[in-house]
């Protein structure tokens, strides 16, 4: 199991500018990270390279830089939104950026990219959300297959901002049912298990991991106290990592152990940030040792 962490190419300054793509890669390499998760969630920003006609050239330049540094992109994350919302439905502008992020994942060398399922909160039956997700992901899976990329659907949670309404695929059974249905026609589909999301729904995640089994392809690793999706470092919340890690070995998990703590250093003085990222790497190495 390899350790990886997110590199968010698309966090912007207040004026919309952002130029530090290569610098980010060099910084991670200097801190000892060799595997990265490319986050395209904010690639819809007006200043994003994915909005230009040179977007593929940009991705090739990032791949060239990563190769020179000995960095591998192990997974990616597509832009997402609630495509089941009755007032908006499918937003074609975002869809184009999502398709471009799939192509970029291929250029970067990532085998899997991740996306969120959506929920029709206006419907009284989960079956409505399931059908809309099948239609949505079938299109993207067919497109991604042409580029040798798979899509992992991520487990959701009952987030406070939605009035604690139950999200579709917050429960592992729903998530597996959706993936199994899609897998009848598409081989390039799997599950991304977000441990932080799961901690908002389950006190014990080990039974969920066993239920998913080989459907699990990638992970998002972070912690919280079971109330908010805080994206804390492991051991700064109440996720039971000592129980979880051996189960990853038990189910034969072959993917990467990928941190998603993108807001970790937001309020940390710059002088301390590198030591924080080095500490995170050591935490990851320790956790992986529990699954060996």
C-alpha positions as CSV (number, residue, x, y, z in Angstrom):
1,X,0.0,0.0,0.0
2,X,1.5,3.3,-1.1
3,X,1.2,6.6,0.8
4,X,-0.1,9.5,-1.2
5,X,-1.6,12.9,-0.5
6,X,-3.6,15.5,-2.4
7,X,-2.1,18.3,-4.4
8,X,-4.8,20.9,-5.1
9,X,-3.8,22.5,-8.4
10,X,-6.8,24.8,-8.3
11,X,-6.7,26.8,-5.0
12,X,-6.7,30.4,-6.0
13,X,-5.8,33.8,-4.6
14,X,-8.6,36.4,-4.0
15,X,-7.9,38.0,-7.3
16,X,-8.3,34.6,-9.1
17,X,-4.6,34.1,-9.8
18,X,-2.6,31.0,-9.2
19,X,0.8,30.2,-10.7
20,X,2.4,27.7,-8.3
21,X,1.7,24.4,-10.1
22,X,5.3,23.3,-10.6
23,X,6.4,24.8,-7.3
24,X,3.8,22.6,-5.6
25,X,5.2,19.4,-7.1
26,X,8.7,20.4,-6.2
27,X,7.7,21.2,-2.6
28,X,5.9,17.8,-2.1
29,X,9.0,16.0,-3.6
30,X,11.3,17.9,-1.2
31,X,9.1,16.8,1.8
32,X,9.4,13.1,0.8
33,X,6.1,12.5,-1.0
34,X,6.3,10.4,-4.1
35,X,2.6,9.7,-4.8
36,X,0.0,12.4,-5.3
37,X,-3.8,12.7,-5.7
38,X,-4.6,15.4,-8.3
39,X,-7.6,17.4,-7.1
40,X,-9.7,19.0,-10.0
41,X,-12.6,19.9,-7.7
42,X,-12.1,23.6,-8.2
43,X,-11.0,23.4,-11.9
44,X,-14.2,25.2,-12.9
45,X,-12.6,28.4,-11.6
46,X,-12.5,31.1,-14.4
47,X,-8.7,31.2,-14.2
48,X,-8.3,27.4,-14.5
49,X,-6.0,26.0,-17.2
50,X,-8.8,23.6,-18.0
51,X,-10.9,26.5,-19.3
52,X,-8.2,27.3,-22.0
53,X,-7.5,25.7,-25.3
54,X,-4.1,24.7,-23.9
55,X,-5.5,22.5,-21.1
56,X,-3.9,19.2,-22.5
57,X,-0.6,21.0,-22.9
58,X,-0.8,22.1,-19.3
59,X,-1.5,18.5,-18.1
60,X,1.5,17.2,-20.2
61,X,3.7,19.8,-18.6
62,X,2.7,18.7,-15.1
63,X,3.3,15.1,-16.0
64,X,6.8,16.0,-17.4
65,X,7.6,17.9,-14.2
66,X,6.3,15.0,-12.0
67,X,8.3,12.4,-13.9
68,X,11.5,14.5,-13.5
69,X,10.9,14.6,-9.7
70,X,10.1,10.9,-9.4
71,X,6.4,11.6,-8.5
72,X,3.5,9.4,-9.6
73,X,-0.1,10.5,-9.8
74,X,-2.0,7.6,-8.3
75,X,-5.5,9.0,-8.4
76,X,-7.5,12.2,-9.2
77,X,-10.8,13.9,-8.2
78,X,-13.3,15.2,-10.7
79,X,-15.4,18.4,-10.1
80,X,-18.7,17.6,-8.5
81,X,-22.1,19.2,-7.8
82,X,-25.6,18.0,-7.0
83,X,-26.7,17.0,-10.5
84,X,-29.9,15.6,-9.0
85,X,-31.0,19.1,-7.9
86,X,-34.4,19.7,-9.6
87,X,-33.8,23.4,-10.1
88,X,-30.4,23.0,-11.9
89,X,-30.1,19.4,-13.1
90,X,-27.1,18.8,-15.3
91,X,-24.8,21.8,-15.7
92,X,-23.1,21.3,-19.0
93,X,-20.3,23.9,-18.3
94,X,-19.2,21.8,-15.3
95,X,-19.6,18.6,-17.3
96,X,-17.1,19.8,-19.8
97,X,-14.6,20.5,-17.1
98,X,-15.3,17.1,-15.6
99,X,-14.6,15.4,-18.9
100,X,-11.4,17.3,-19.3
101,X,-10.3,16.3,-15.8
102,X,-10.7,12.6,-16.9
103,X,-8.5,13.2,-19.9
104,X,-6.0,15.0,-17.6
105,X,-6.0,12.1,-15.2
106,X,-5.0,9.9,-18.1
107,X,-2.2,12.2,-19.1
108,X,-1.0,12.4,-15.6
109,X,-1.0,8.6,-15.3
110,X,-3.7,8.2,-12.7
111,X,-5.7,5.0,-13.1
112,X,-8.6,6.1,-11.0
113,X,-10.5,9.4,-10.6
114,X,-13.2,10.0,-7.9
115,X,-16.6,11.6,-8.1
116,X,-19.5,12.2,-5.7
117,X,-22.9,10.7,-6.1
118,X,-25.8,13.2,-6.0
119,X,-29.1,13.2,-4.1
120,X,-32.6,14.3,-5.1
121,X,-33.7,15.7,-1.8
122,X,-37.1,16.7,-3.3
123,X,-37.9,13.0,-3.9
124,X,-39.3,10.8,-1.2
125,X,-37.7,7.6,-2.6
126,X,-34.0,6.8,-2.8
127,X,-34.8,4.9,-6.0
128,X,-35.1,8.3,-7.8
129,X,-31.6,9.3,-6.8
130,X,-30.3,5.9,-7.8
131,X,-31.7,6.1,-11.3
132,X,-30.4,9.6,-11.8
133,X,-26.9,8.5,-10.6
134,X,-27.0,5.5,-13.0
135,X,-27.7,7.8,-15.9
136,X,-25.1,10.3,-14.9
137,X,-22.2,7.9,-14.2
138,X,-23.0,5.7,-17.2
139,X,-22.1,8.6,-19.5
140,X,-18.9,9.4,-17.7
141,X,-17.8,5.8,-17.4
142,X,-18.2,5.3,-21.1
143,X,-16.2,8.4,-21.8
144,X,-13.5,7.5,-19.2
145,X,-13.2,4.0,-20.6
146,X,-11.9,5.4,-23.9
147,X,-8.9,6.9,-21.9
148,X,-8.2,3.9,-19.7
149,X,-9.5,5.7,-16.6
150,X,-11.8,4.3,-13.9
151,X,-14.3,6.2,-11.8
152,X,-14.7,5.5,-8.1
153,X,-17.9,6.7,-6.5
154,X,-17.4,8.2,-3.0
155,X,-19.4,7.5,0.1
156,X,-21.4,10.5,1.3
157,X,-22.6,11.7,4.7
158,X,-25.4,13.6,6.4
159,X,-23.7,17.0,6.1
160,X,-24.9,19.9,8.3
161,X,-25.3,22.3,5.4
162,X,-28.1,20.2,3.9
163,X,-30.2,20.2,7.1
164,X,-29.0,16.7,8.1
165,X,-31.1,15.1,5.4
166,X,-29.9,11.6,4.5
167,X,-27.6,11.7,1.4
168,X,-27.8,9.0,-1.2
169,X,-24.8,6.6,-0.7
170,X,-24.2,7.7,2.8
171,X,-24.9,4.1,3.7
172,X,-22.5,1.5,2.4
173,X,-25.3,-0.8,1.1
174,X,-26.6,1.9,-1.2
175,X,-23.1,2.7,-2.4
176,X,-22.4,-0.9,-3.2
177,X,-25.8,-1.4,-4.9
178,X,-25.1,1.6,-7.2
179,X,-21.6,0.4,-8.1
180,X,-22.8,-3.2,-8.6
181,X,-25.5,-1.9,-10.9
182,X,-23.1,0.2,-12.9
183,X,-20.6,-2.7,-13.0
184,X,-23.0,-4.8,-15.0
185,X,-22.1,-2.7,-18.0
186,X,-18.9,-0.9,-17.0
187,X,-15.7,-2.6,-15.7
188,X,-14.1,0.7,-14.9
189,X,-16.1,1.5,-11.8
190,X,-15.3,1.1,-8.1
191,X,-15.6,2.7,-4.7
192,X,-13.6,5.5,-2.9
193,X,-14.0,5.2,0.8
194,X,-13.8,8.5,2.6
195,X,-13.0,7.7,6.3
196,X,-14.0,11.2,7.4
197,X,-17.4,11.0,5.7
198,X,-17.9,7.5,7.1
199,X,-17.2,8.8,10.6
200,X,-20.2,11.1,10.4
201,X,-22.4,8.0,9.7
202,X,-20.8,5.0,11.4
203,X,-19.2,4.5,14.8
204,X,-17.5,1.3,13.5
205,X,-16.2,1.3,9.9
206,X,-14.8,-2.2,9.9
207,X,-18.0,-3.8,8.9
208,X,-18.3,-1.4,6.0
209,X,-14.9,-2.3,4.7
210,X,-15.7,-6.0,4.8
211,X,-19.0,-5.3,3.1
212,X,-17.2,-3.4,0.2
213,X,-14.4,-5.9,-0.1
214,X,-12.9,-5.8,-3.6
215,X,-15.1,-3.0,-4.7
216,X,-12.8,-0.7,-2.8
217,X,-10.2,0.8,-5.1
218,X,-9.1,4.1,-3.6
219,X,-9.3,6.0,-0.3
220,X,-9.6,9.5,1.2
221,X,-7.9,9.6,4.5
222,X,-8.7,12.2,7.1
223,X,-10.3,12.5,10.6
224,X,-13.0,14.3,12.5
225,X,-15.0,14.2,15.8
226,X,-18.1,12.7,14.2
227,X,-20.0,16.0,13.9
228,X,-18.4,18.0,11.0
229,X,-16.4,17.1,7.9
230,X,-13.3,18.8,9.2
231,X,-10.5,17.0,7.2
232,X,-8.2,16.7,10.3
233,X,-5.0,14.7,10.5
234,X,-5.5,11.2,11.7
235,X,-5.5,10.9,15.5
236,X,-6.9,14.5,15.8
237,X,-10.4,13.1,15.7
238,X,-12.0,9.9,16.9
239,X,-11.7,7.5,13.9
240,X,-10.5,4.2,15.2
241,X,-7.5,3.7,12.9
242,X,-6.1,0.7,14.9
243,X,-9.3,-1.2,14.1
244,X,-9.5,-0.1,10.5
245,X,-6.0,-0.7,9.2
246,X,-5.8,-4.5,9.7
247,X,-9.2,-4.8,7.9
248,X,-7.7,-3.2,4.8
249,X,-5.2,-6.0,4.8
250,X,-7.9,-8.6,5.5
251,X,-10.0,-7.6,2.5
252,X,-6.9,-7.5,0.3
253,X,-7.1,-3.8,-0.5
254,X,-4.7,-3.1,-3.4
255,X,-5.1,0.7,-3.7
256,X,-3.3,3.6,-2.1
257,X,-3.6,5.2,1.3
258,X,-4.3,8.8,0.2
259,X,-4.6,11.8,2.6
260,X,-7.2,14.4,1.9
261,X,-6.3,17.0,4.4
262,X,-6.2,20.0,2.0
263,X,-7.1,22.6,4.6
264,X,-4.7,21.2,7.2
265,X,-2.2,24.1,7.1
266,X,-4.6,27.0,6.4
267,X,-4.0,28.8,9.7
268,X,-0.6,27.4,10.5
269,X,2.3,29.9,10.2
270,X,4.4,29.3,7.1
271,X,7.5,28.6,9.3
272,X,5.7,25.6,10.7
273,X,3.9,24.2,7.7
274,X,6.7,21.9,6.4
275,X,7.1,20.3,9.7
276,X,3.4,19.6,9.8
277,X,3.5,17.9,6.3
278,X,6.5,15.9,7.4
279,X,4.5,14.8,10.5
280,X,1.6,13.8,8.3
281,X,3.9,11.6,6.2
282,X,5.2,9.9,9.3
283,X,1.6,9.3,10.5
284,X,0.8,7.8,7.2
285,X,3.8,5.5,7.3
286,X,2.8,4.4,10.8
287,X,-0.8,3.7,9.8
288,X,0.3,1.7,6.7
289,X,2.6,-0.4,9.0
290,X,-0.5,-1.5,10.9
291,X,-1.9,-3.1,7.7
292,X,1.3,-5.0,6.8
